[in-house]
């Protein structure tokens, strides 16, 4: 009898193993290609950089934005198209993304995938190439891409040793009226990660030290939600977010207030973050996401005209706290322990499912695939690839060190 039961389960186990194998292969192949095309991407960028040296900066940036969009569509091919990800938009998203404007993109931060969600949003707004990030300085160490991000208009900041002058210098470049920009900031500074409650406690201590008003209590899961749950007996300022840092956001609004059209207050929620017991766990990270373990992403956008954004630092700080309290109220719809409310959130908040056309991402995959052939299949191509990788990395690290960009 037991043997019969084992035999009945055998096909399902084989099927599960096959699916896991395919997911792993997608992760391995996708990662290899997205990282592996870096020298080829550098070669194209060097050609354009050289050709545009005598041209106005905005023309260089126009071409660079096209190139950046081409690469990010390759990323989206693996992370959205191949995973068959379902993207649901809420709030002002559909109407706002028709406007083709320059914006400050303020988003909650809970996963290494959050920057990819900015890709998903901006490509639907026709602004994928205009994405630029305020990012931590350690990302400079990524071979080739670390240098490229800075040349694209991204801004590096150093935790604990924030250099206001360097940030202002970088923002001045983005003031040009012919350089459209989506500047992405995660004001929390680091990820809200229930598996690491020490980060959350530090945020709560900061809130108490600065006399910020408390609004509720939190129950959140640790890494192993089955055996350990963090419970906060004291009231906290925010239930589902870290307290936002305001200095960087204020500098952006101060320098670019007249350039930007609006703030996009973006709240991202990953399906499956809350477990069966109604406890919030960790959001999916890059590897799990690429393997298709997240089936749906909910994205709420509130468009705030720049005329409503304070210019003074103190008032902006108060405005940010209120903004994050509003985000917390919204998040309760997705993180509530009431499974019925979570399951009906799309209907209650009028979510609209959207999908990319296959060609919008497949075209980039085909382009880089064809570009890779001569680099792999010819001796000269392999030599060029290794030289670009080696000398390009050395040159980019040296350039960043000399410029001391943050």
C-alpha positions in Angstrom: 0.0 0.0 0.0 2.8 2.4 0.9 4.6 1.6 -2.3 1.4 2.5 -4.3 1.2 5.8 -2.5 4.8 6.5 -3.3 4.3 5.7 -7.0 1.3 8.0 -7.1 3.4 10.9 -5.7 6.3 10.2 -8.0 5.0 12.1 -11.1 4.2 15.2 -9.0 7.7 15.1 -7.4 9.3 14.8 -10.8 7.2 17.7 -12.1 8.2 19.8 -9.1 11.9 19.0 -9.6 11.6 19.8 -13.3 10.0 23.2 -12.5 12.8 24.0 -10.0 15.4 23.0 -12.5 13.9 25.3 -15.2 13.7 28.1 -12.7 17.3 27.7 -11.7 18.4 27.6 -15.4 16.5 30.8 -16.0 18.3 32.4 -13.1 21.7 31.1 -14.2 21.3 32.0 -17.8 19.7 35.4 -17.1 22.3 36.4 -14.6 25.1 35.3 -16.9 23.8 37.3 -19.7 22.9 40.5 -17.8 26.3 40.5 -16.2 28.2 39.1 -19.2 27.2 41.8 -21.7 28.9 44.5 -19.6 32.1 44.7 -21.8 29.9 44.8 -24.9 27.8 47.5 -23.4 30.9 49.5 -22.4 32.1 49.2 -26.0 28.9 50.8 -27.4 29.0 53.5 -24.7 32.6 54.4 -25.5 31.8 54.8 -29.1 28.9 57.1 -28.3 30.8 59.0 -25.7 33.7 59.6 -28.1 31.3 60.7 -30.9 29.4 63.1 -28.7 32.4 64.8 -27.1 32.0 67.9 -29.3 28.2 68.0 -28.9 26.2 69.6 -26.2 25.8 67.6 -23.0 22.0 67.1 -23.5 22.6 65.4 -26.9 25.1 63.0 -25.2 22.5 62.3 -22.5 19.8 61.7 -25.1 21.8 59.0 -26.7 22.9 57.6 -23.4 19.3 57.4 -22.2 18.5 55.4 -25.3 21.3 53.0 -24.5 20.3 52.7 -20.9 16.8 51.9 -21.9 18.0 49.2 -24.3 19.9 47.4 -21.5 17.1 47.8 -18.9 14.7 46.2 -21.4 17.0 43.2 -21.4 16.7 43.2 -17.6 12.9 43.4 -17.8 12.9 40.5 -20.3 14.3 38.2 -17.6 12.6 39.7 -14.6 9.1 40.4 -16.0 8.6 38.7 -19.3 10.2 35.3 -18.6 8.8 35.1 -15.0 5.3 35.9 -16.4 5.0 38.5 -13.6 1.7 40.2 -13.1 1.9 43.9 -12.4 -1.1 45.7 -10.9 -1.3 49.5 -10.8 -3.3 51.6 -8.3 -4.0 55.2 -7.5 -2.9 57.8 -10.0 -0.6 55.4 -11.8 -2.4 55.0 -15.2 -3.1 58.7 -15.7 0.3 59.8 -14.3 2.2 57.6 -16.7 0.6 59.2 -19.7 2.2 62.6 -18.8 5.9 62.1 -19.9 7.2 64.4 -17.2 10.3 64.8 -15.0 9.7 63.4 -11.5 11.1 62.7 -8.1 10.2 59.0 -7.5 9.9 58.3 -3.7 9.4 54.7 -2.9 9.3 52.3 0.1 12.3 50.0 0.4 12.0 46.4 1.4 13.8 44.4 -1.3 16.8 44.3 -3.6 14.2 44.1 -6.4 12.8 47.6 -5.6 15.0 49.3 -8.2 13.6 46.8 -10.8 10.1 47.9 -10.0 11.2 51.5 -10.9 12.0 49.9 -14.3 8.6 48.4 -14.5 6.9 51.7 -13.7 9.0 53.9 -16.0 8.8 51.7 -19.0 5.0 52.0 -18.8 5.5 55.7 -18.8 7.9 55.8 -21.7 10.7 57.1 -19.5 12.8 54.0 -18.8 16.0 55.7 -20.2 15.5 58.7 -17.9 15.8 56.7 -14.7 18.6 57.8 -12.3 19.1 56.7 -8.8 20.4 58.1 -5.5 22.4 55.0 -4.5 24.8 53.9 -1.8 28.5 54.3 -2.6 29.4 50.6 -2.4 27.7 50.1 -5.7 30.6 51.9 -7.3 32.5 48.6 -6.9 30.3 46.8 -9.5 32.8 46.2 -12.4 32.1 48.6 -15.3 28.5 49.3 -14.3 29.6 51.2 -11.2 31.3 53.8 -13.3 28.5 53.8 -15.9 25.8 54.5 -13.4 27.6 57.7 -12.4 28.1 58.9 -16.0 24.4 58.2 -16.6 23.4 60.7 -13.9 23.0 58.5 -10.9 24.2 60.0 -7.6 26.3 58.1 -5.0 26.0 58.9 -1.3 28.0 57.5 1.5 26.2 56.3 4.6 27.3 58.0 7.8 29.5 60.5 5.8 27.0 62.3 3.7 28.7 64.9 1.4 26.2 67.5 0.6 28.5 69.4 -1.8 29.0 66.3 -3.9 25.3 65.7 -4.2 24.6 69.3 -5.1 27.3 69.1 -7.8 25.6 66.0 -9.3 22.2 67.6 -9.1 23.3 70.6 -11.0 23.9 68.5 -14.1 20.3 67.3 -14.0 19.0 70.9 -14.0 19.4 71.1 -17.7 16.0 71.7 -19.2 16.7 69.2 -22.1 17.7 66.3 -19.8 14.4 64.7 -18.7 14.8 62.8 -15.4 13.1 60.3 -13.1 15.2 60.6 -10.0 14.6 57.6 -7.7 15.1 57.9 -3.9 14.4 55.4 -1.2 14.2 57.7 1.8 14.3 55.0 4.4 17.9 54.6 3.5 18.0 50.8 4.0 15.5 47.9 3.5 12.6 47.3 5.9 13.6 43.7 6.6 11.6 41.8 9.3 14.3 39.1 9.3 16.7 41.8 10.7 14.7 43.5 13.5 17.8 45.4 14.7 17.4 47.8 11.8 13.7 48.4 12.6 14.6 49.0 16.3 17.1 51.6 15.3 14.5 53.4 13.3 12.1 53.3 16.2 14.8 54.6 18.6 15.4 57.5 16.1 11.7 58.3 16.1 11.5 58.4 19.9 14.7 60.5 20.2 13.2 63.0 17.8 9.8 63.0 19.4 7.9 61.8 16.3 4.3 61.0 17.0 3.4 57.3 17.5 0.5 55.8 15.5 0.4 52.0 16.2 2.0 48.7 17.1 3.7 46.2 14.9 3.9 42.4 14.6 6.4 41.2 12.1 8.1 37.9 11.3 11.7 37.0 11.6 13.7 35.0 9.0 11.9 31.8 10.2 8.4 32.9 10.8 7.4 29.5 12.0 9.4 29.7 15.2 10.0 33.4 16.0 7.9 36.5 15.8 8.9 40.0 16.8 6.3 41.9 18.7 6.6 45.6 19.6 4.7 46.4 22.9 5.4 50.1 22.5 3.8 52.3 19.9 5.8 53.1 16.8 5.8 56.0 14.4 5.4 53.7 11.4 4.1 50.1 11.3 5.3 49.0 7.9 8.2 51.4 7.1 11.4 52.8 8.5 11.4 56.4 9.5 12.5 58.3 6.3 15.7 60.3 6.1 14.9 63.8 4.8 18.2 65.5 4.0 18.8 63.9 0.6 15.2 64.4 -0.4 15.3 68.0 0.6 18.5 68.7 -1.4 16.8 67.2 -4.5 13.7 69.3 -4.1 15.7 72.4 -3.3 18.0 72.0 -6.4 15.4 70.6 -8.8 12.1 72.2 -7.6 11.7 74.2 -10.7 12.9 71.4 -13.0 10.6 68.6 -11.8 6.9 68.4 -12.6 5.8 66.2 -9.7 6.7 63.8 -6.9 5.5 60.2 -7.5 4.8 58.7 -4.1 5.3 55.0 -5.0 4.3 52.1 -2.7 5.3 48.6 -3.7 3.8 45.4 -2.3 5.0 41.9 -3.3 2.5 39.1 -3.3 3.1 36.4 -0.8 4.9 38.5 1.8 2.3 37.8 4.5 2.3 34.1 5.6 -0.7 31.9 6.5 -0.7 33.1 10.1 -1.1 36.7 8.9 2.4 37.7 9.8 4.5 39.8 7.5 7.8 38.2 6.4 10.6 39.2 4.1 9.9 40.5 0.6 11.4 38.4 -2.2 15.0 39.3 -3.2 16.7 39.2 -6.6 17.5 35.5 -6.8 14.0 34.3 -5.7 12.4 36.9 -7.9 14.3 35.9 -11.0 13.4 32.3 -10.3 9.7 33.3 -10.5 8.8 32.9 -6.9 6.9 36.2 -6.8 3.9 36.0 -9.1 2.4 39.4 -8.6 3.6 43.0 -7.7 1.2 45.7 -6.6 2.3 49.3 -7.3 0.4 52.3 -6.0 1.3 55.8 -7.3 0.2 59.1 -5.9 1.1 62.0 -8.1 1.9 65.1 -6.1 2.5 68.4 -8.0 5.8 70.2 -7.1 3.7 73.2 -6.1 2.5 71.2 -3.1 6.1 70.1 -2.0 7.6 72.4 0.6 10.9 74.2 -0.2 12.1 74.7 3.5 13.9 71.8 5.0 12.0 71.7 8.3 8.6 71.8 6.6 9.7 69.2 4.1 10.7 66.9 7.0 7.2 67.3 8.5 5.7 66.7 5.0 7.7 63.5 4.6 6.6 62.1 8.0 3.0 62.7 7.0 3.6 61.1 3.6 5.0 58.0 5.2 2.1 57.8 7.7 -0.2 57.9 4.6 1.9 55.1 3.1 1.5 53.1 6.3 -2.3 53.4 6.1 -2.2 52.2 2.5 0.2 49.3 3.4 -2.3 48.0 6.0 -4.4 46.9 3.1 -1.7 44.6 1.9 -0.1 43.5 5.2 -3.2 43.1 7.3 -3.6 39.8 9.1 -7.2 39.6 7.7 -6.8 37.3 4.8 -10.1 38.3 3.3 -9.1 41.9 3.1 -5.8 41.0 1.5 -7.4 38.7 -1.1 -9.9 41.4 -2.1 -7.4 44.3 -2.2 -7.4 44.6 -6.0 -11.2 45.0 -6.2 -11.4 47.4 -3.2 -8.6 49.7 -4.5 -9.5 49.4 -8.2 -6.3 47.8 -9.3 -5.6 47.6 -13.0 -3.5 44.7 -14.4 -1.0 45.7 -17.0 1.5 43.8 -19.1 4.3 44.7 -21.5 4.2 43.8 -25.2 6.6 40.9 -25.8 8.6 42.8 -28.4 9.3 45.6 -26.0 11.7 43.4 -24.1 12.4 40.5 -26.5 14.0 43.0 -29.0 16.7 43.9 -26.5 17.3 40.2 -25.7 17.8 39.5 -29.4 20.0 42.6 -29.9 22.4 41.6 -27.1 22.3 38.0 -28.2 23.4 38.9 -31.8 26.0 41.4 -30.4 27.5 38.6 -28.2 28.1 36.2 -31.1 31.3 37.8 -32.5 32.7 38.3 -29.0 32.3 34.6 -28.3 32.9 33.0 -31.6 36.0 34.8 -32.9 39.5 35.0 -31.4 39.6 38.8 -31.9 36.3 39.2 -30.2 37.3 37.2 -27.2 40.5 39.2 -26.9 38.5 42.5 -27.1 36.1 41.2 -24.5 38.8 40.4 -22.0 40.6 43.6 -22.6 37.4 45.7 -22.2 36.6 43.8 -19.0 40.1 44.1 -17.5 41.2 47.6 -18.6 37.7 49.0 -18.5 37.3 47.9 -14.8 40.7 49.3 -13.9 40.0 52.6 -15.7 36.6 53.0 -14.2 37.8 52.3 -10.7 40.6 54.8 -11.2 38.3 57.4 -12.6 35.9 57.1 -9.7 38.7 57.3 -7.2 40.1 60.4 -8.7 36.8 62.1 -9.0 35.8 61.1 -5.4 32.2 61.2 -6.5 30.6 61.0 -3.1 
